[in-house]
C-alpha cells in the first residue's frame, strides 16, 4: 500500500483512490457542477482497493450516454484550495478528470510492475473494441 516510485510521489493506495475519484466524480461534477469526491481513506487492505474499483465501475455503468451527452455546455467552477477554475462539463472531463485518471492509473500500474507484479501493456489497455468482420 505504501509503495511508490520516488520518495516525492504519492503511494500506491493514493493512486487507486485518485483514479477512482476522477473516474466517477469527474462525471458527477459534470452532472452537478460540483467536484466533491469523498475523503481519502488512506492505506487499506488490497481487497478494499479492489472493492473501491468495483464500486467505481458500478457507478460509471449507471450513467447512460444520453445522460452524459445532455450535460454538454454546462458551466461549472472547480474550487481547489484557494484556486477557482472555470470549466464547461466537457473541458472538465477532457482537461482535468481524464488526464488525472490516466496519470494515476498508469502510476499504479508502474508501481505494481516495479514490485514484480506480472502485468503487461495488454493488461493496462484492456479489451480491444474491434469492428466485426464484414461490417
Beta strands, then each sheet from edge to edge (+ up, - down):
strand 1: 75-80
strand 2: 83-88
sheet 1: 1+ 2-
end
